[in-house]
Amino acid sequence: MENATRADSPYAAKPWLSSYPEGVPAEMAEIAYASLADMIDTCCVKYADRPAFTCMDASMSFGELDAASKAFGAYLQGLGLAKGARVALMMPNILQYPVALYGVLRAGYTVVNVNPLYTPRELEHQLKDSGAEAIVILENFAHTLQQVASKTNVKHMVVTAMGDLMGLKGHLVNLVVRKVKKMVPAWSLPGHTPFKKALSAGKGRSLRPQQLTRDDVAFLQYTGGTTGVSKGATLTHGNILANVQQNGHWVGVAFSARGRPDQITFMCALPLYHIFALTVNAIVGLDQGGHNVLIPNPRDIPAFVKEMAKYEWNFFAGLNTLFNALLNNEDFRKLDFSHVKLVMGGGMAVQKPVADRWKEVTGTLIYEGYGLSETSPVATANRFDAAEFSGTIGIPLPSTDIAIRDEDGNDVPLSEVGEICIRGPQVMAGYWNRPDETEKVMTADGYFRSGDMGFMDQRGYTKIVDRKKDMILVSGFNVYPNEVEEVAASHPGIVEAAAIGVPDDHSGEIVKLFVVRRDESVTEQVVKDHCAAHLTNYKRPKVVEFREDLPKTNVGKILRRELR
């Protein structure tokens, strides 16, 4: 059925290559490293004296990270776990995260990233599904693990406290977190090991190097479960290494255009358990010898802006909702943005009104990219030397093919809407232990079916129009919520909006819009009139509901399914 490799397919000609930046190859060269462990070994030595990670003013050099992650890996090996055993990490952005992350990979195990805000039900599913035998968890969330640990395979629990790697200051941090802010609910995990004790035990042992190849599994990255049950995308060392090299080519374009700092400073606000920050901050950052400033709670915008003010940061990856929240903060607008080299937007569509305001306030563009957990994550991105916001997800990275297909798996002509399908070395090996689910999303010719609807223009740029399942059907016409939301958000009195379809006797479905407003003068009629000026009749919201806020995932994506 799939015919994308046919010579007469518009995608076989790779129209995007004519839009490639100078000096970027169409195909990647051979990957330099045998595994992520090999990369960690090399980079920690190469950049030993540089700061690697900073959190709440406490810093760790690459040399210190090298020693600590080796010790943690040796501790895990001492537990007798077999090569490839799954180790869950359940923490926000704190120094313990990279130590545990690199330690697990160097010891030859597979990382299972867990959202720390999971409910017991969600945690139990992920631990059972992955077969994790060990977990590293921040004490703030230990009460969640306590409720489900006995129903899972987890035999080894390492519990850490916020300030564990912050030296003397750490004692004060732990006191404040526990006693003053009361952020640690009572918990009991008999037989657990404190993180510092695990490091001490590991220091007395030596890490046994593992024979790892690019086919070994590095991560089980669980999808948000927006399509039924949450599934683990099986990402190999090769998948991640490929995406690091692909991103490296693209990042080089930004530095060619705006100069390269001696050491890149990354502002890391997106959580490391999320695939975007995991690859772009923790792994690309390592490859580039960069300094990551970790933000444990980016939802506390005033505290986040205070951190931003302390550093001459160069690189920031965020989501539309986070950019919007920062722009609404007075202190953010006063920051010095002269050192900024690159701002990347992903995870959800970056709305043009937000991108325009960002450019006005910071003097920098938001460069939109696109990817999924299943693609390690980046598949496409706008050129990092572009002079204006494109409103598209850009062009495929080196060695990546995009095809736009209809329901039957046939390629549609350029400029026609279909499902975005992706092929490349960053595409996952499949869903963990779910061959049936893997079969649904992988085509016979090796493309991953993203579930996102979009079209490609003559220059090879792709625009997403929406998720397949979020589409609203009004009298037989497709309405894409992103379009309605973007129009609504362009009204100066609207902070953000979300559109869903609700049943209607007359037209099957109508558009309902949930709105968070800046002031009370924005009435239902004002919203409807504004949308009427920009949208054809069937796309206009027929019902408007005002809310104080919109439900979001912990990464900041608006949850339309909860609104439904």
Secondary structure, DSSP 8 states (H G I E B T S, - for coil): ---TTSTTSTTTT-GGGGG--TT--SS----S-SSHHHHHHHHHHHTTTSEEEEETTEEEEHHHHHHHHHHHHHHHHHTT--TT-EEEEE--SSTHHHHHHHHHHHTT-EEEE--TT--HHHHHHHHHHHT--EEEEEGGGHHHHHHHGGGSS--EEEEE-TTTTSTHHHHHHHHIIIIIS--S-----TT-EEHHHHHHHHHTS--------TTSEEEEEE---SSSS--EEEEEHHHHHHHHHHHHHHHHHHHHHH---SS-EEEE-S-TTSHHHIIIIIIHHHHTT-EEEE-S-TT-HHHHHHHHHHS---EEEE-HHHHHHHHT-HHHHTS--TT--EEEE-SS---HHHHHHHHHHHS---EEEEE-GGGSSEEEE--TT-SS--SS--EE-TT-EEEEE-TTS-B--TTS-EEEEEESTTS-SEETT-HHHHHHHB-TTS-EEEEEEEEE-TTS-EEEEEEGGG-EEETTEEE-HHHHHHHHHTSTTEEEEEEEEEEETTTEEEEEEEEEESSTT--HHHHHHHHHTTS-GGGSEEEEEE-S---B-TT--B-HHHH-
